[in-house]
Amino acid sequence: MSDWWGIGWLAILLVINAFFVGAEFSIISARRSQIEPRADRGSRSAKTAIWAMEHATLMLATTQLGITVCSLLILNVSEPAIHDLISKPLDALGWAVEVVEVLSFIIALVIVSFLHVVVGEMVPKNLSFSVPERAVLVLAPPLVFFATIFRPIIVALNATSNGIVRLFGIVPRSEANTAYTVDEVANIVAQSTREGVLTDYTGTLSAAFEFSTKRAEDVAIGVAKLVTLPEDATPADVEKAVAQRGFSRYVLVNEEMEPTGYLHLKDVIDLDEDEYLEPVPPKRIRQLISIFRSTDLEDALATMRRTGVHVARVFDEEGATRGALFLEDIIEELVGEVQDATRRNP
């Protein structure tokens, strides 16, 4: 093989090495939350990228195998070619053969090492760190294809490395950590606020972090403080309560003061005059759902949204009613006070 063929192989091997380096860093630095929307829209490259991120150890073993093979080939194929090209002009200087060989080797080694580190390592690494989501979408599919072809070898190498890791009492992980915990996000927001990058004028961000720590009983209104109506209340009773209290929703209770349902003003406002003094028809009464008092507030919100109710009964370990949870009060924990449209200011 001629020396110029060796130079050509050097260029090819540098590109392949750069591919494996770029793929490695894009998989560990890309945010899954940025890739999933593309996958949901049917992007095949995004789906492949998510699969690669879920099998991170296999993908990293693939990239390490590729980088190692490229490095060995560069050393054994390209370095001798550059060595020969450099030694020829040095021979013309009439220097001793030993001096020419040593200088040629050092110069060739410096050139190959420089190209390998800069072009084959640092450039693709910096590109992957700068645009990780774009990089993983481009590089993950060919990397997965390569891993599929050489899977038996890679699985064997990966199993060996996992076995060594377990000797140190550490459980290997196969999926890259691509999500922040609530505490991590809170710290990021706090630091950004201190540095003046982010401002939380309304306190919504702070409320969101506190929201995740609260439970249903923290927001529920106790039985003693509830404004209720008897379960046989009439439209006139509802209208009177709205006029006096200003609320649009009222929990209905039986003789034992146990909630049996709830009414909204609009449930009775369209009734005929002959029904005005009669108990509200049962079909007009809205059903309550029951939520355990220690349920996370975000889970309670999800349940109320899923069932379409605005009021829930909160119960304790013995099944006794501890109060009522209003959707409006949950929302207020996130965005601040929500004024009932029917409520008058004092």
C-alpha positions, 0 to 999 in steps of 0.5 A: 500500500502506497504512503498516500493510501495511508493518508487517505485511510487516516482521513477515513479513520478520523471521520469514523472515530469522530462519529463514535465520539460524537455518538457517545457524547450525544447519547449521554448529554441529550435530554429525553424530554426534547426527543420524546415529542418528535417520537410521538409525532412519528419520527423514526430517528427520534424513536431510535434515539430514545431506544439508544438512550434506554440502552446506554451501556450497550451503546457506550460499549459500541462506541468504545469498541469503535473508538479503540479499533479506529485508534489502533488502525490509525496507529498501525496504518497511518503513522507508518505512511506519514513516517515514510513521507517525512523520512524521504526529505530528511534523508536528502539532508544527509543525516544519519539513518538513526537520526532520520528515523527518530525525527520521522517517528516523533514528527509523525507521532505528533501529527497523528496524535494532534489530528486524532485528538482534535479532529477525531475527539475534541471537535465531535465532542464539542459539537455533541455538547453544543447541540445534543438533541440534533446530534443524537437524532443524526448519530443514533440510527447508524450507531444502533445499526452498527451495534446490531451487526456486532451485537454478540461481541459488544454484549460479551464485552458489556457483560464482562464490564458489568461483572467487574462493576458488580465486584465493587458492589455497584449495580450497573445501569443501562439507561442514561439519566436524562431527567432532573429531580424536583430538588434539582430543578428547584436549585436551578431556579434558585441559582438562576434567580440569584444570578438575575437570569430568572425572575419569579414576580408572581411566585408561580415557580416557587408555588409549583415546587411547594405544590409537589410536597403537599397532600390533600389534607393540607388544602381540604376545608375541614367539616366544621368550616364547610358551608353546606346545605341539606341534601333536600335543599331547594333552588331557593335555598341555593339562591339564598346561600349564593346571595349570603355567602357568594360561593357558587358551589355547595356541599350537600349533607345528610342528617349525620352531616356526611357529604352526599353530593354537591350543587353548582348554581347553574344546576338550579338556575334554569328550573321552572317556578313550580320547582323553585320551592321543591327539593332539587331533583336528584339528577341535578345533584353532582356526585362526590368522589372520595380521596384519602387524606394523605394523597399527594395533591398533584394526584388528587388534582389528576383524579378530579380532572379525570373524573370531571368533578370540582369537589371531593370528599376527603376521608381518613384511615377509618373512613371518616370524613375529614373535609372537602377538597375544592378544585379551586383551592388546588389551583390557588396553590399553583397560581394564587387566589382565584376569585369565585365569579359569584363572590362579592368583595366585603 
